[in-house]
C-alpha cells in the first residue's frame, strides 16, 4: 500500500476533480456525503493507514477512503487514454486524466468510502500500530498479550496495521517460524527474529514495488507451491483455508512437519 501511495500522490493532487463515479454498487459503501460532493474539489495528496489509502481534499472537508482487499487495483490514466467500460470506481480530473479502480474477481470485495474527516478518524481508530518500523520491544508487547497463531496475529489489523496474507507468509518464512506457532510460546530471540523479518521483508517489498516488480519477482514463498525454497531447496507447501492460503517451507519453518487444515483432515479420515 505504501508503494501505491507514493505512486499516486502527485498524479491525483495535480488537478481538481471534474466528476466522481461511476461506482459499482458493491464497491461504494457510503451514500452520505454523496460522491457528487467531490466535484470541483482537489486532493491534497494520498495518505495511508494500514492497508487503506486516504485521499483528503485540500479544503479539509472530505476524505475518500479506498481498501483494495485482495484483487483491487488502482491506476491513473493519461488524458485521452482508453478506460475500462465498467470500472469498479472512477474519478475524472479537469485535465482529462482519470483514477480507476478495477477488480478482476467475481466477488467484489474492494471498497470505496466518502467520509468527513471525523468519520474517517472513527473508521480507522481500531487499527493497531503501523507494521513497518515496529520495534522488537513493541512487537514483544503484542505477542505476549494474547495466545494466537502467528499467521493470524500478523494479519489482525487491530494488533498490527498493514500486513496481509502474502506478507505474513513472507515474514514468517524469513523469520524461520511456523505459521501455527503460538505467540506466547516465542522466546525473546524468536521475537527479535520476527521483528527483524517483519521490517526487512516489508522494506524489501516496498523497494521492489516501487520498481514495478511483479508478484513472481517480489514474493519468495507466496503462491510458490511446489517450487524449491530459496534458502534450502525444499518444496514449498501450503495450508488451504476457505478465505486464504498459508505458504511455508517445511524444512525451514516446521522441522519437516506437514501442517494440516480442517479440509485436509476431513479428507484423511
Secondary structure, 3 states (H helix, E strand, C coil): CHHHHHHHHHHHCCCCEEEEEEECCCCECCCCCCHHHHCCCCECCCEEECCEEEEEECCCCCEEEEECCCCEEEEEECCCCCCCCCCCEEEEECCCCEEEEEECCCCCCCEEEEECHHHHHHHHCCCCEECCCCCHHHHHHHHHHCCCEHHHHHHCCCCEECCCHHHHHHHHHHHCCCCCCEHHHCCHHHHHHHHHHHHHHHHHHHHHHHCCCCHHHHCCCCCCCCCECCCCCCEEEEEECCCCEEEEEHHHHCCCCCCCCHHHHHHHC
